[in-house]
Amino acid sequence: MNQTTKRRLKLSDLLDVEYPACPALSPDGKKGAFVCWKAEPETGKFAPALWKTGLEKMDAAPLFSDSARRMLPRFSPDGETLYYLSDKGSSPRVYQLWKYENGAETRLSSLRHGISWYFLSADGTQIALEAPFWLEEGKELAFTPLTGEERAAWETARARKPIEVTEIMYKFDETYGIPDGSVNQLGTLSLLTGETRLLTWEEPQHHFPAFSPAGDRVACWRFPHGGWKK
């Protein structure tokens, strides 16, 4: 009987690890999309790529051939459009891919520091957004997006800035360490007019917005009464 040769796991084996996440199913149940995370040797992190799959043949394949990071796929109510976040050129922004596979990729949002989460309304006419901001920059810059070069320079300057700790609680699992000073705010994006507007500009953090069934209200999660500070 032949025995399979066993060997110890090598560090280089981690570069071949892939795992799926964030599945999305079209309303008719015939097609799907998901995120495939794979190790990125240049950064030492896992990078997300958008994949497609047919529910009958199960023929999964990448939707794009470039190296841009794409995540959080969502299908429109009619199944004709796929929405997702992509950092193509700069911070993560909302994009749409019409006709799923054969259409053009179009950017929909342009907030300064990108989008961290979004929710599509039941009728497919608007999107609720969660976006990070540094309030000291001022609300007037909220709709002035950074280019790739500007973002790289901004991140370098922020990484070199000393961190001043003034409270006992200063490390959190949600931020993977010390908070970076950003405060997530809520906004909406109209898919009919293309208009983006902010619903909040205040502390504390606002997370995971969701529309009511009628689309006239937005609910979110946040720390009440000052949260951990009290």
Phi, psi and omega in degrees: 000131179282136178251135179291131180286126180258148177217164180283152178293134178256157179299325181293340179295334181295336179289343180263358181286131175228141175215140182274156179200170173051057179290145176228137183241135177292152182303329180276356176073016184260342182217158181216168176217151178205170179257132176250116180267132179221148181299141180244106185302326185293324184253343183076016180238173174267135182246140181269139175230146183270129179241156176244160177203145173267139184281346180266312181267344181056043182264078182287140180200154177298143177277335183227156181257350181275181185260008179297146180274129180227142185204175177052062178289145176217134176270146174289161181303329179271358178075005184273338185236139175248126176257153180191170173260141178215142177263024181305105177091337183192224181286160178301129179226162179281129176237162173229147176237105183284147182062021172063292185254326190256001183269186181263147178275125185232132177278137183248330184242155182215044178285156192303312184249020174084192184238139178253340180198154176207163183218128181270133179292159184298327180271358176073020182257348181208160181233134172269133187244146167241123186222139178278141176220153170257105191301332181292343177289336180096144183294336182294340179265000185301326183258020177251093184290151177271141173285172179301318180291319179295320179295318179299317179293320180296317180294323178295316180296320181291324179293331181272351182283132179299147178261123179259117180261119182241359181227154182297315179274111183223001179233139183220145177296323183297332181258006182056039179134225182279130178304145184269003178095354180281153177231119182285132181242167180255149176206173176230149177235120177278123178277355177269320183250342183083003182282134174248132177224147180271138178262336182224156172204073188195165168271155003274200181292148174239129186227152170049064178293149178213142178278150169290162180306325180279347179078012182258358178223153177236126176254153179208172175253138178202164176282124177276152172054038178091349173060227186296340181290345179240000000 
